[in-house]
Amino acid sequence: YRQLAPWNLRDLATLAGALLDASGVRPINAAASAHPSERTIRFYVTRQLVTPPEGRGTAATYSYRHLLQVLAIKLRQMEGITLET
């Protein structure tokens, strides 16, 4: 997927959700969604869990590194680990 980057926010969220679905990992916590929303990714950036994108606003682009960061966070959440842990 590295060669497919960069993505806009919508495409990053869609790709991350598709990869998480394909992983076969199911959340042990019903509150943990397997699909990161655009808003969720922006929240991760605000909390400094994901590095800021290149550019701002609708011109912001996300790299392969961002994809890996989002996947790591979501997989940990699906395993029951909270963001505070």
HTML snippet that shows the backbone in 3Dmol.js (N, CA, C, O; Angstrom):
<script src="https://3Dmol.org/build/3Dmol-min.js"></script>
<div id="view" style="width:600px;height:400px;position:relative"></div>
<script>
const pdb = `
ATOM      1  N   TYR A   1       0.806  -1.203   0.000  1.00  0.00           N
ATOM      2  CA  TYR A   1       0.000   0.000   0.000  1.00  0.00           C
ATOM      3  C   TYR A   1       0.850   1.268   0.000  1.00  0.00           C
ATOM      4  O   TYR A   1       0.354   2.365  -0.259  1.00  0.00           O
ATOM      5  N   ARG A   2       2.129   1.100   0.293  1.00  0.00           N
ATOM      6  CA  ARG A   2       3.025   2.258   0.320  1.00  0.00           C
ATOM      7  C   ARG A   2       3.002   2.989  -1.025  1.00  0.00           C
ATOM      8  O   ARG A   2       3.040   4.219  -1.063  1.00  0.00           O
ATOM      9  N   GLN A   3       2.940   2.235  -2.127  1.00  0.00           N
ATOM     10  CA  GLN A   3       2.975   2.849  -3.451  1.00  0.00           C
ATOM     11  C   GLN A   3       1.686   3.602  -3.780  1.00  0.00           C
ATOM     12  O   GLN A   3       1.677   4.444  -4.678  1.00  0.00           O
ATOM     13  N   LEU A   4       0.616   3.312  -3.076  1.00  0.00           N
ATOM     14  CA  LEU A   4      -0.666   3.961  -3.342  1.00  0.00           C
ATOM     15  C   LEU A   4      -0.805   5.311  -2.651  1.00  0.00           C
ATOM     16  O   LEU A   4      -1.677   6.104  -3.009  1.00  0.00           O
ATOM     17  N   ALA A   5       0.041   5.578  -1.672  1.00  0.00           N
ATOM     18  CA  ALA A   5      -0.018   6.836  -0.922  1.00  0.00           C
ATOM     19  C   ALA A   5       0.464   7.977  -1.810  1.00  0.00           C
ATOM     20  O   ALA A   5       1.231   7.728  -2.741  1.00  0.00           O
ATOM     21  N   PRO A   6       0.058   9.194  -1.569  1.00  0.00           N
ATOM     22  CA  PRO A   6      -0.713   9.675  -0.419  1.00  0.00           C
ATOM     23  C   PRO A   6      -2.218   9.576  -0.660  1.00  0.00           C
ATOM     24  O   PRO A   6      -2.690   9.411  -1.785  1.00  0.00           O
ATOM     25  N   TRP A   7      -2.948   9.686   0.455  1.00  0.00           N
ATOM     26  CA  TRP A   7      -4.402   9.654   0.431  1.00  0.00           C
ATOM     27  C   TRP A   7      -4.957  10.916   1.062  1.00  0.00           C
ATOM     28  O   TRP A   7      -4.289  11.579   1.856  1.00  0.00           O
ATOM     29  N   ASN A   8      -6.207  11.243   0.692  1.00  0.00           N
ATOM     30  CA  ASN A   8      -6.910  12.275   1.447  1.00  0.00           C
ATOM     31  C   ASN A   8      -7.539  11.594   2.661  1.00  0.00           C
ATOM     32  O   ASN A   8      -7.467  10.372   2.792  1.00  0.00           O
ATOM     33  N   LEU A   9      -8.141  12.360   3.527  1.00  0.00           N
ATOM     34  CA  LEU A   9      -8.664  11.819   4.780  1.00  0.00           C
ATOM     35  C   LEU A   9      -9.734  10.759   4.542  1.00  0.00           C
ATOM     36  O   LEU A   9      -9.732   9.717   5.198  1.00  0.00           O
ATOM     37  N   ARG A  10     -10.631  11.011   3.624  1.00  0.00           N
ATOM     38  CA  ARG A  10     -11.710  10.053   3.344  1.00  0.00           C
ATOM     39  C   ARG A  10     -11.144   8.726   2.847  1.00  0.00           C
ATOM     40  O   ARG A  10     -11.567   7.657   3.288  1.00  0.00           O
ATOM     41  N   ASP A  11     -10.190   8.804   1.932  1.00  0.00           N
ATOM     42  CA  ASP A  11      -9.598   7.577   1.390  1.00  0.00           C
ATOM     43  C   ASP A  11      -8.808   6.815   2.449  1.00  0.00           C
ATOM     44  O   ASP A  11      -8.825   5.584   2.472  1.00  0.00           O
ATOM     45  N   LEU A  12      -8.115   7.543   3.325  1.00  0.00           N
ATOM     46  CA  LEU A  12      -7.379   6.886   4.409  1.00  0.00           C
ATOM     47  C   LEU A  12      -8.335   6.129   5.321  1.00  0.00           C
ATOM     48  O   LEU A  12      -8.080   4.977   5.671  1.00  0.00           O
ATOM     49  N   ALA A  13      -9.434   6.770   5.708  1.00  0.00           N
ATOM     50  CA  ALA A  13     -10.409   6.126   6.586  1.00  0.00           C
ATOM     51  C   ALA A  13     -11.020   4.893   5.913  1.00  0.00           C
ATOM     52  O   ALA A  13     -11.194   3.858   6.555  1.00  0.00           O
ATOM     53  N   THR A  14     -11.340   5.002   4.638  1.00  0.00           N
ATOM     54  CA  THR A  14     -11.928   3.884   3.894  1.00  0.00           C
ATOM     55  C   THR A  14     -10.950   2.717   3.781  1.00  0.00           C
ATOM     56  O   THR A  14     -11.323   1.566   4.007  1.00  0.00           O
ATOM     57  N   LEU A  15      -9.705   3.013   3.433  1.00  0.00           N
ATOM     58  CA  LEU A  15      -8.697   1.966   3.286  1.00  0.00           C
ATOM     59  C   LEU A  15      -8.422   1.282   4.620  1.00  0.00           C
ATOM     60  O   LEU A  15      -8.344   0.055   4.684  1.00  0.00           O
ATOM     61  N   ALA A  16      -8.275   2.061   5.677  1.00  0.00           N
ATOM     62  CA  ALA A  16      -8.020   1.474   6.999  1.00  0.00           C
ATOM     63  C   ALA A  16      -9.174   0.559   7.402  1.00  0.00           C
ATOM     64  O   ALA A  16      -8.941  -0.536   7.914  1.00  0.00           O
ATOM     65  N   GLY A  17     -10.407   0.990   7.180  1.00  0.00           N
ATOM     66  CA  GLY A  17     -11.561   0.162   7.508  1.00  0.00           C
ATOM     67  C   GLY A  17     -11.582  -1.135   6.719  1.00  0.00           C
ATOM     68  O   GLY A  17     -11.885  -2.195   7.266  1.00  0.00           O
ATOM     69  N   ALA A  18     -11.259  -1.055   5.431  1.00  0.00           N
ATOM     70  CA  ALA A  18     -11.237  -2.256   4.587  1.00  0.00           C
ATOM     71  C   ALA A  18     -10.151  -3.230   5.043  1.00  0.00           C
ATOM     72  O   ALA A  18     -10.378  -4.440   5.082  1.00  0.00           O
ATOM     73  N   LEU A  19      -8.985  -2.710   5.383  1.00  0.00           N
ATOM     74  CA  LEU A  19      -7.898  -3.579   5.845  1.00  0.00           C
ATOM     75  C   LEU A  19      -8.232  -4.221   7.188  1.00  0.00           C
ATOM     76  O   LEU A  19      -7.907  -5.385   7.421  1.00  0.00           O
ATOM     77  N   LEU A  20      -8.873  -3.469   8.060  1.00  0.00           N
ATOM     78  CA  LEU A  20      -9.263  -4.030   9.356  1.00  0.00           C
ATOM     79  C   LEU A  20     -10.326  -5.111   9.179  1.00  0.00           C
ATOM     80  O   LEU A  20     -10.295  -6.130   9.869  1.00  0.00           O
ATOM     81  N   ASP A  21     -11.263  -4.897   8.262  1.00  0.00           N
ATOM     82  CA  ASP A  21     -12.264  -5.932   7.967  1.00  0.00           C
ATOM     83  C   ASP A  21     -11.587  -7.193   7.444  1.00  0.00           C
ATOM     84  O   ASP A  21     -11.924  -8.303   7.854  1.00  0.00           O
ATOM     85  N   ALA A  22     -10.637  -7.015   6.545  1.00  0.00           N
ATOM     86  CA  ALA A  22      -9.944  -8.153   5.939  1.00  0.00           C
ATOM     87  C   ALA A  22      -9.061  -8.898   6.937  1.00  0.00           C
ATOM     88  O   ALA A  22      -8.735 -10.066   6.727  1.00  0.00           O
ATOM     89  N   SER A  23      -8.677  -8.228   8.015  1.00  0.00           N
ATOM     90  CA  SER A  23      -7.789  -8.865   9.001  1.00  0.00           C
ATOM     91  C   SER A  23      -8.486  -9.992   9.753  1.00  0.00           C
ATOM     92  O   SER A  23      -7.831 -10.897  10.270  1.00  0.00           O
ATOM     93  N   GLY A  24      -9.803  -9.936   9.813  1.00  0.00           N
ATOM     94  CA  GLY A  24     -10.544 -10.956  10.542  1.00  0.00           C
ATOM     95  C   GLY A  24     -10.590 -10.733  12.041  1.00  0.00           C
ATOM     96  O   GLY A  24     -11.233 -11.500  12.759  1.00  0.00           O
ATOM     97  N   VAL A  25      -9.921  -9.699  12.528  1.00  0.00           N
ATOM     98  CA  VAL A  25      -9.937  -9.387  13.960  1.00  0.00           C
ATOM     99  C   VAL A  25     -11.270  -8.726  14.283  1.00  0.00           C
ATOM    100  O   VAL A  25     -11.683  -7.781  13.611  1.00  0.00           O
ATOM    101  N   ARG A  26     -11.926  -9.221  15.297  1.00  0.00           N
ATOM    102  CA  ARG A  26     -13.209  -8.653  15.721  1.00  0.00           C
ATOM    103  C   ARG A  26     -13.040  -7.982  17.076  1.00  0.00           C
ATOM    104  O   ARG A  26     -12.331  -8.499  17.939  1.00  0.00           O
ATOM    105  N   PRO A  27     -13.683  -6.839  17.269  1.00  0.00           N
ATOM    106  CA  PRO A  27     -13.554  -6.142  18.552  1.00  0.00           C
ATOM    107  C   PRO A  27     -14.101  -6.981  19.703  1.00  0.00           C
ATOM    108  O   PRO A  27     -15.175  -7.572  19.586  1.00  0.00           O
ATOM    109  N   ILE A  28     -13.367  -7.034  20.816  1.00  0.00           N
ATOM    110  CA  ILE A  28     -13.897  -7.711  21.997  1.00  0.00           C
ATOM    111  C   ILE A  28     -14.810  -6.767  22.761  1.00  0.00           C
ATOM    112  O   ILE A  28     -15.607  -7.197  23.595  1.00  0.00           O
ATOM    113  N   ASN A  29     -14.689  -5.492  22.474  1.00  0.00           N
ATOM    114  CA  ASN A  29     -15.521  -4.474  23.097  1.00  0.00           C
ATOM    115  C   ASN A  29     -16.503  -3.983  22.039  1.00  0.00           C
ATOM    116  O   ASN A  29     -16.092  -3.493  20.987  1.00  0.00           O
ATOM    117  N   ALA A  30     -17.774  -4.111  22.312  1.00  0.00           N
ATOM    118  CA  ALA A  30     -18.792  -3.719  21.336  1.00  0.00           C
ATOM    119  C   ALA A  30     -18.712  -2.237  20.987  1.00  0.00           C
ATOM    120  O   ALA A  30     -19.159  -1.835  19.913  1.00  0.00           O
ATOM    121  N   ALA A  31     -18.150  -1.418  21.876  1.00  0.00           N
ATOM    122  CA  ALA A  31     -18.047   0.016  21.627  1.00  0.00           C
ATOM    123  C   ALA A  31     -16.905   0.357  20.672  1.00  0.00           C
ATOM    124  O   ALA A  31     -16.846   1.475  20.159  1.00  0.00           O
ATOM    125  N   ALA A  32     -16.008  -0.580  20.429  1.00  0.00           N
ATOM    126  CA  ALA A  32     -14.858  -0.329  19.557  1.00  0.00           C
ATOM    127  C   ALA A  32     -15.236  -0.605  18.112  1.00  0.00           C
ATOM    128  O   ALA A  32     -15.440  -1.756  17.725  1.00  0.00           O
ATOM    129  N   SER A  33     -15.326   0.430  17.331  1.00  0.00           N
ATOM    130  CA  SER A  33     -15.661   0.279  15.920  1.00  0.00           C
ATOM    131  C   SER A  33     -14.420  -0.115  15.135  1.00  0.00           C
ATOM    132  O   SER A  33     -13.329   0.400  15.378  1.00  0.00           O
ATOM    133  N   ALA A  34     -14.597  -1.029  14.198  1.00  0.00           N
ATOM    134  CA  ALA A  34     -13.476  -1.453  13.361  1.00  0.00           C
ATOM    135  C   ALA A  34     -13.174  -0.423  12.278  1.00  0.00           C
ATOM    136  O   ALA A  34     -12.094  -0.437  11.687  1.00  0.00           O
ATOM    137  N   HIS A  35     -14.117   0.459  12.020  1.00  0.00           N
ATOM    138  CA  HIS A  35     -13.946   1.451  10.959  1.00  0.00           C
ATOM    139  C   HIS A  35     -13.635   2.821  11.546  1.00  0.00           C
ATOM    140  O   HIS A  35     -14.481   3.417  12.212  1.00  0.00           O
ATOM    141  N   PRO A  36     -12.431   3.322  11.307  1.00  0.00           N
ATOM    142  CA  PRO A  36     -12.133   4.673  11.779  1.00  0.00           C
ATOM    143  C   PRO A  36     -12.844   5.692  10.889  1.00  0.00           C
ATOM    144  O   PRO A  36     -12.784   5.602   9.662  1.00  0.00           O
ATOM    145  N   SER A  37     -13.499   6.634  11.498  1.00  0.00           N
ATOM    146  CA  SER A  37     -14.148   7.689  10.725  1.00  0.00           C
ATOM    147  C   SER A  37     -13.145   8.810  10.466  1.00  0.00           C
ATOM    148  O   SER A  37     -12.070   8.845  11.064  1.00  0.00           O
ATOM    149  N   GLU A  38     -13.506   9.716   9.576  1.00  0.00           N
ATOM    150  CA  GLU A  38     -12.657  10.878   9.325  1.00  0.00           C
ATOM    151  C   GLU A  38     -12.492  11.682  10.613  1.00  0.00           C
ATOM    152  O   GLU A  38     -11.398  12.145  10.936  1.00  0.00           O
ATOM    153  N   ARG A  39     -13.572  11.835  11.326  1.00  0.00           N
ATOM    154  CA  ARG A  39     -13.525  12.582  12.583  1.00  0.00           C
ATOM    155  C   ARG A  39     -12.598  11.899  13.596  1.00  0.00           C
ATOM    156  O   ARG A  39     -11.852  12.570  14.309  1.00  0.00           O
ATOM    157  N   THR A  40     -12.650  10.578  13.654  1.00  0.00           N
ATOM    158  CA  THR A  40     -11.792   9.824  14.574  1.00  0.00           C
ATOM    159  C   THR A  40     -10.321  10.047  14.245  1.00  0.00           C
ATOM    160  O   THR A  40      -9.504  10.239  15.145  1.00  0.00           O
ATOM    161  N   ILE A  41      -9.982  10.021  12.966  1.00  0.00           N
ATOM    162  CA  ILE A  41      -8.585  10.231  12.572  1.00  0.00           C
ATOM    163  C   ILE A  41      -8.145  11.648  12.926  1.00  0.00           C
ATOM    164  O   ILE A  41      -7.025  11.844  13.399  1.00  0.00           O
ATOM    165  N   ARG A  42      -9.005  12.633  12.705  1.00  0.00           N
ATOM    166  CA  ARG A  42      -8.660  14.008  13.111  1.00  0.00           C
ATOM    167  C   ARG A  42      -8.446  14.082  14.618  1.00  0.00           C
ATOM    168  O   ARG A  42      -7.551  14.790  15.081  1.00  0.00           O
ATOM    169  N   PHE A  43      -9.256  13.360  15.387  1.00  0.00           N
ATOM    170  CA  PHE A  43      -9.097  13.302  16.843  1.00  0.00           C
ATOM    171  C   PHE A  43      -7.737  12.705  17.206  1.00  0.00           C
ATOM    172  O   PHE A  43      -7.050  13.216  18.090  1.00  0.00           O
ATOM    173  N   TYR A  44      -7.352  11.632  16.532  1.00  0.00           N
ATOM    174  CA  TYR A  44      -6.044  11.010  16.790  1.00  0.00           C
ATOM    175  C   TYR A  44      -4.909  11.999  16.524  1.00  0.00           C
ATOM    176  O   TYR A  44      -3.926  12.034  17.264  1.00  0.00           O
ATOM    177  N   VAL A  45      -5.046  12.800  15.473  1.00  0.00           N
ATOM    178  CA  VAL A  45      -4.023  13.809  15.169  1.00  0.00           C
ATOM    179  C   VAL A  45      -3.987  14.852  16.280  1.00  0.00           C
ATOM    180  O   VAL A  45      -2.911  15.244  16.731  1.00  0.00           O
ATOM    181  N   THR A  46      -5.163  15.303  16.723  1.00  0.00           N
ATOM    182  CA  THR A  46      -5.235  16.289  17.801  1.00  0.00           C
ATOM    183  C   THR A  46      -4.605  15.763  19.080  1.00  0.00           C
ATOM    184  O   THR A  46      -3.921  16.503  19.788  1.00  0.00           O
ATOM    185  N   ARG A  47      -4.830  14.494  19.377  1.00  0.00           N
ATOM    186  CA  ARG A  47      -4.261  13.870  20.586  1.00  0.00           C
ATOM    187  C   ARG A  47      -2.806  13.450  20.399  1.00  0.00           C
ATOM    188  O   ARG A  47      -2.194  12.897  21.313  1.00  0.00           O
ATOM    189  N   GLN A  48      -2.257  13.711  19.225  1.00  0.00           N
ATOM    190  CA  GLN A  48      -0.873  13.377  18.872  1.00  0.00           C
ATOM    191  C   GLN A  48      -0.616  11.868  18.882  1.00  0.00           C
ATOM    192  O   GLN A  48       0.498  11.422  19.159  1.00  0.00           O
ATOM    193  N   LEU A  49      -1.647  11.098  18.580  1.00  0.00           N
ATOM    194  CA  LEU A  49      -1.506   9.656  18.415  1.00  0.00           C
ATOM    195  C   LEU A  49      -1.096   9.326  16.982  1.00  0.00           C
ATOM    196  O   LEU A  49      -0.489   8.289  16.715  1.00  0.00           O
ATOM    197  N   VAL A  50      -1.440  10.222  16.075  1.00  0.00           N
ATOM    198  CA  VAL A  50      -1.084  10.116  14.661  1.00  0.00           C
ATOM    199  C   VAL A  50      -0.382  11.412  14.283  1.00  0.00           C
ATOM    200  O   VAL A  50      -0.813  12.496  14.677  1.00  0.00           O
ATOM    201  N   THR A  51       0.700  11.301  13.519  1.00  0.00           N
ATOM    202  CA  THR A  51       1.423  12.504  13.116  1.00  0.00           C
ATOM    203  C   THR A  51       0.546  13.363  12.205  1.00  0.00           C
ATOM    204  O   THR A  51      -0.284  12.830  11.468  1.00  0.00           O
ATOM    205  N   PRO A  52       0.722  14.685  12.247  1.00  0.00           N
ATOM    206  CA  PRO A  52      -0.095  15.565  11.405  1.00  0.00           C
ATOM    207  C   PRO A  52       0.119  15.278   9.919  1.00  0.00           C
ATOM    208  O   PRO A  52       1.205  14.868   9.508  1.00  0.00           O
ATOM    209  N   PRO A  53      -0.925  15.496   9.120  1.00  0.00           N
ATOM    210  CA  PRO A  53      -0.797  15.270   7.680  1.00  0.00           C
ATOM    211  C   PRO A  53       0.038  16.368   7.027  1.00  0.00           C
ATOM    212  O   PRO A  53       0.325  17.400   7.633  1.00  0.00           O
ATOM    213  N   GLU A  54       0.417  16.120   5.786  1.00  0.00           N
ATOM    214  CA  GLU A  54       1.046  17.162   4.976  1.00  0.00           C
ATOM    215  C   GLU A  54      -0.065  18.063   4.462  1.00  0.00           C
ATOM    216  O   GLU A  54      -1.061  17.569   3.934  1.00  0.00           O
ATOM    217  N   GLY A  55       0.083  19.346   4.604  1.00  0.00           N
ATOM    218  CA  GLY A  55      -0.940  20.282   4.155  1.00  0.00           C
ATOM    219  C   GLY A  55      -2.025  20.457   5.204  1.00  0.00           C
ATOM    220  O   GLY A  55      -1.990  19.848   6.273  1.00  0.00           O
ATOM    221  N   ARG A  56      -2.990  21.304   4.871  1.00  0.00           N
ATOM    222  CA  ARG A  56      -4.070  21.604   5.812  1.00  0.00           C
ATOM    223  C   ARG A  56      -5.416  21.557   5.106  1.00  0.00           C
ATOM    224  O   ARG A  56      -5.511  21.674   3.884  1.00  0.00           O
ATOM    225  N   GLY A  57      -6.441  21.385   5.909  1.00  0.00           N
ATOM    226  CA  GLY A  57      -7.800  21.397   5.378  1.00  0.00           C
ATOM    227  C   GLY A  57      -8.023  20.313   4.340  1.00  0.00           C
ATOM    228  O   GLY A  57      -7.579  19.176   4.502  1.00  0.00           O
ATOM    229  N   THR A  58      -8.718  20.683   3.269  1.00  0.00           N
ATOM    230  CA  THR A  58      -9.031  19.694   2.238  1.00  0.00           C
ATOM    231  C   THR A  58      -7.808  19.309   1.412  1.00  0.00           C
ATOM    232  O   THR A  58      -7.846  18.329   0.669  1.00  0.00           O
ATOM    233  N   ALA A  59      -6.722  20.077   1.537  1.00  0.00           N
ATOM    234  CA  ALA A  59      -5.486  19.756   0.817  1.00  0.00           C
ATOM    235  C   ALA A  59      -4.584  18.816   1.613  1.00  0.00           C
ATOM    236  O   ALA A  59      -3.514  18.441   1.133  1.00  0.00           O
ATOM    237  N   ALA A  60      -4.994  18.433   2.814  1.00  0.00           N
ATOM    238  CA  ALA A  60      -4.174  17.557   3.658  1.00  0.00           C
ATOM    239  C   ALA A  60      -4.041  16.182   3.017  1.00  0.00           C
ATOM    240  O   ALA A  60      -5.008  15.632   2.490  1.00  0.00           O
ATOM    241  N   THR A  61      -2.832  15.636   3.069  1.00  0.00           N
ATOM    242  CA  THR A  61      -2.596  14.295   2.547  1.00  0.00           C
ATOM    243  C   THR A  61      -1.938  13.435   3.619  1.00  0.00           C
ATOM    244  O   THR A  61      -1.192  13.920   4.470  1.00  0.00           O
ATOM    245  N   TYR A  62      -2.239  12.149   3.547  1.00  0.00           N
ATOM    246  CA  TYR A  62      -1.782  11.180   4.537  1.00  0.00           C
ATOM    247  C   TYR A  62      -0.936  10.123   3.848  1.00  0.00           C
ATOM    248  O   TYR A  62      -1.246   9.685   2.740  1.00  0.00           O
ATOM    249  N   SER A  63       0.130   9.722   4.514  1.00  0.00           N
ATOM    250  CA  SER A  63       1.093   8.785   3.941  1.00  0.00           C
ATOM    251  C   SER A  63       0.865   7.364   4.461  1.00  0.00           C
ATOM    252  O   SER A  63      -0.045   7.099   5.247  1.00  0.00           O
ATOM    253  N   TYR A  64       1.716   6.478   3.995  1.00  0.00           N
ATOM    254  CA  TYR A  64       1.717   5.090   4.463  1.00  0.00           C
ATOM    255  C   TYR A  64       1.933   5.039   5.978  1.00  0.00           C
ATOM    256  O   TYR A  64       1.335   4.209   6.663  1.00  0.00           O
ATOM    257  N   ARG A  65       2.776   5.913   6.494  1.00  0.00           N
ATOM    258  CA  ARG A  65       3.011   5.973   7.945  1.00  0.00           C
ATOM    259  C   ARG A  65       1.713   6.252   8.698  1.00  0.00           C
ATOM    260  O   ARG A  65       1.452   5.640   9.734  1.00  0.00           O
ATOM    261  N   HIS A  66       0.909   7.166   8.187  1.00  0.00           N
ATOM    262  CA  HIS A  66      -0.372   7.471   8.821  1.00  0.00           C
ATOM    263  C   HIS A  66      -1.278   6.238   8.822  1.00  0.00           C
ATOM    264  O   HIS A  66      -1.946   5.948   9.814  1.00  0.00           O
ATOM    265  N   LEU A  67      -1.293   5.522   7.705  1.00  0.00           N
ATOM    266  CA  LEU A  67      -2.103   4.305   7.619  1.00  0.00           C
ATOM    267  C   LEU A  67      -1.681   3.314   8.697  1.00  0.00           C
ATOM    268  O   LEU A  67      -2.530   2.756   9.392  1.00  0.00           O
ATOM    269  N   LEU A  68      -0.384   3.094   8.839  1.00  0.00           N
ATOM    270  CA  LEU A  68       0.105   2.160   9.859  1.00  0.00           C
ATOM    271  C   LEU A  68      -0.252   2.628  11.267  1.00  0.00           C
ATOM    272  O   LEU A  68      -0.601   1.813  12.121  1.00  0.00           O
ATOM    273  N   GLN A  69      -0.168   3.923  11.512  1.00  0.00           N
ATOM    274  CA  GLN A  69      -0.509   4.452  12.833  1.00  0.00           C
ATOM    275  C   GLN A  69      -1.986   4.215  13.147  1.00  0.00           C
ATOM    276  O   GLN A  69      -2.327   3.775  14.245  1.00  0.00           O
ATOM    277  N   VAL A  70      -2.853   4.502  12.191  1.00  0.00           N
ATOM    278  CA  VAL A  70      -4.291   4.305  12.399  1.00  0.00           C
ATOM    279  C   VAL A  70      -4.594   2.819  12.612  1.00  0.00           C
ATOM    280  O   VAL A  70      -5.369   2.469  13.502  1.00  0.00           O
ATOM    281  N   LEU A  71      -3.993   1.952  11.809  1.00  0.00           N
ATOM    282  CA  LEU A  71      -4.223   0.514  11.967  1.00  0.00           C
ATOM    283  C   LEU A  71      -3.766   0.030  13.337  1.00  0.00           C
ATOM    284  O   LEU A  71      -4.460  -0.761  13.976  1.00  0.00           O
ATOM    285  N   ALA A  72      -2.622   0.490  13.790  1.00  0.00           N
ATOM    286  CA  ALA A  72      -2.112   0.071  15.105  1.00  0.00           C
ATOM    287  C   ALA A  72      -3.056   0.498  16.219  1.00  0.00           C
ATOM    288  O   ALA A  72      -3.332  -0.280  17.132  1.00  0.00           O
ATOM    289  N   ILE A  73      -3.551   1.723  16.150  1.00  0.00           N
ATOM    290  CA  ILE A  73      -4.476   2.218  17.179  1.00  0.00           C
ATOM    291  C   ILE A  73      -5.759   1.398  17.176  1.00  0.00           C
ATOM    292  O   ILE A  73      -6.216   0.943  18.224  1.00  0.00           O
ATOM    293  N   LYS A  74      -6.339   1.213  15.987  1.00  0.00           N
ATOM    294  CA  LYS A  74      -7.613   0.495  15.906  1.00  0.00           C
ATOM    295  C   LYS A  74      -7.472  -0.964  16.339  1.00  0.00           C
ATOM    296  O   LYS A  74      -8.357  -1.494  17.010  1.00  0.00           O
ATOM    297  N   LEU A  75      -6.378  -1.615  15.967  1.00  0.00           N
ATOM    298  CA  LEU A  75      -6.181  -3.007  16.388  1.00  0.00           C
ATOM    299  C   LEU A  75      -6.067  -3.106  17.903  1.00  0.00           C
ATOM    300  O   LEU A  75      -6.620  -4.024  18.510  1.00  0.00           O
ATOM    301  N   ARG A  76      -5.362  -2.181  18.507  1.00  0.00           N
ATOM    302  CA  ARG A  76      -5.240  -2.186  19.975  1.00  0.00           C
ATOM    303  C   ARG A  76      -6.604  -1.947  20.622  1.00  0.00           C
ATOM    304  O   ARG A  76      -6.943  -2.594  21.613  1.00  0.00           O
ATOM    305  N   GLN A  77      -7.381  -1.029  20.071  1.00  0.00           N
ATOM    306  CA  GLN A  77      -8.722  -0.781  20.610  1.00  0.00           C
ATOM    307  C   GLN A  77      -9.589  -2.026  20.464  1.00  0.00           C
ATOM    308  O   GLN A  77     -10.350  -2.362  21.371  1.00  0.00           O
ATOM    309  N   MET A  78      -9.481  -2.702  19.346  1.00  0.00           N
ATOM    310  CA  MET A  78     -10.280  -3.901  19.123  1.00  0.00           C
ATOM    311  C   MET A  78      -9.892  -5.015  20.087  1.00  0.00           C
ATOM    312  O   MET A  78     -10.690  -5.910  20.363  1.00  0.00           O
ATOM    313  N   GLU A  79      -8.653  -4.956  20.604  1.00  0.00           N
ATOM    314  CA  GLU A  79      -8.195  -5.922  21.606  1.00  0.00           C
ATOM    315  C   GLU A  79      -8.603  -5.514  23.015  1.00  0.00           C
ATOM    316  O   GLU A  79      -8.327  -6.232  23.976  1.00  0.00           O
ATOM    317  N   GLY A  80      -9.258  -4.367  23.140  1.00  0.00           N
ATOM    318  CA  GLY A  80      -9.742  -3.927  24.442  1.00  0.00           C
ATOM    319  C   GLY A  80      -8.863  -2.919  25.149  1.00  0.00           C
ATOM    320  O   GLY A  80      -9.142  -2.554  26.291  1.00  0.00           O
ATOM    321  N   ILE A  81      -7.806  -2.462  24.497  1.00  0.00           N
ATOM    322  CA  ILE A  81      -6.903  -1.488  25.107  1.00  0.00           C
ATOM    323  C   ILE A  81      -7.440  -0.090  24.835  1.00  0.00           C
ATOM    324  O   ILE A  81      -7.821   0.222  23.707  1.00  0.00           O
ATOM    325  N   THR A  82      -7.471   0.748  25.859  1.00  0.00           N
ATOM    326  CA  THR A  82      -7.987   2.109  25.709  1.00  0.00           C
ATOM    327  C   THR A  82      -6.877   3.047  25.246  1.00  0.00           C
ATOM    328  O   THR A  82      -5.696   2.703  25.306  1.00  0.00           O
ATOM    329  N   LEU A  83      -7.262   4.218  24.789  1.00  0.00           N
ATOM    330  CA  LEU A  83      -6.287   5.209  24.344  1.00  0.00           C
ATOM    331  C   LEU A  83      -5.430   5.711  25.497  1.00  0.00           C
ATOM    332  O   LEU A  83      -4.295   6.134  25.283  1.00  0.00           O
ATOM    333  N   GLU A  84      -5.949   5.670  26.699  1.00  0.00           N
ATOM    334  CA  GLU A  84      -5.210   6.146  27.863  1.00  0.00           C
ATOM    335  C   GLU A  84      -4.140   5.166  28.310  1.00  0.00           C
ATOM    336  O   GLU A  84      -3.218   5.544  29.032  1.00  0.00           O
ATOM    337  N   THR A  85      -4.250   3.908  27.889  1.00  0.00           N
ATOM    338  CA  THR A  85      -3.305   2.880  28.335  1.00  0.00           C
ATOM    339  C   THR A  85      -1.949   3.072  27.702  1.00  0.00           C
ATOM    340  O   THR A  85      -1.031   2.296  27.964  1.00  0.00           O
TER     341      THR A  85
END
`;
const viewer = $3Dmol.createViewer("view");
viewer.addModel(pdb, "pdb");
viewer.setStyle({}, {cartoon: {color: "spectrum"}});
viewer.zoomTo();
viewer.render();
</script>
